[in-house]
Amino acid sequence: MTATAGSSGSARAAALSVTTTPGLFPEFSPTVHDYVTRCTADPIEVRIDAPSGTAISVDERRPRGGAFTVPVALGAGQEFTIVSTSRGGYRTDRYFVRCLPADFPNYTFTRSGTAKLRFFVVAPGLGRPEPASSPNYVAVFDRFGVPVWWYQAPLQPIKRSDPPGRNGGRVVSPLRLLRHPRGVRRP
C-alpha cells in the first residue's frame, strides 16, 4: 500500500511518504496520526521518503533524512511510532502504528460526512443470541475508521431466555472495560 500526501505543485515542498508491508490502514496521510496493520511472523517493512530538511525516527531509532527502509518486529497488540521533525525542531508530528490481533474481525469503514465525534465504540459480538465463530471484541475506532484500542471480551453471548437484569442475564457496558486508547508498547 502506498500513499503520498502533499501537492504536486512546484511551489510547495514535497511531503512525507510512508509505505509498509503489510500495508497500513488507512493509507498514510500527514493529517492522520493513528494506523493499524495486520502483522505476520515477519517484521513490518517500513519505507520512508522524507522531504528535505525533515528527520524521521522509526520505532525510537536515531532520526534520519531522505529515503530509507527499516524493519520493525511487532506482535499483536503492540505499536511503534514514526516521528517526523522539521529542520530546527519547529514542528514535530507523531504517527502511531498498531498491530491487530490475527483474529480481529475484518471490517470496512466508509465516512459519509464530517465526523462530529472523535471516537466511537463498537462491540459486534456482544449480545448475540447464539455463539459466534469470531471472538467477542470491544473496540474504539477514531473518526478515520482506525481501531485505536481493542479488548477481547471474555463474556458469553446473552441468551434470549435471560433478558438483562433477570434470571442471571448480565450486560456489561463496554465503556467499563476501557483502559487507555493507545496500543501496548513493547518492553
Buried (B, 14 or more C-beta within 10 A) or exposed (E): BEBBBBEEEEEEEBBBBBBBBBBBBBBBBBEBBBBBBBBEEEEBEBBBBBBEEBBBBBBEEEEBBEEEEBEBEBEBBBBBBBBBBBEEEEEEBEBBBBBBBEEBBEBEEEEEEEEEEEEEBBBBBBEEEEEEEEEBBBBBBBBBBBBBBBBBBEBEBBEEEEEEEEEEEEEEEBEEBBEEBEBEEBE
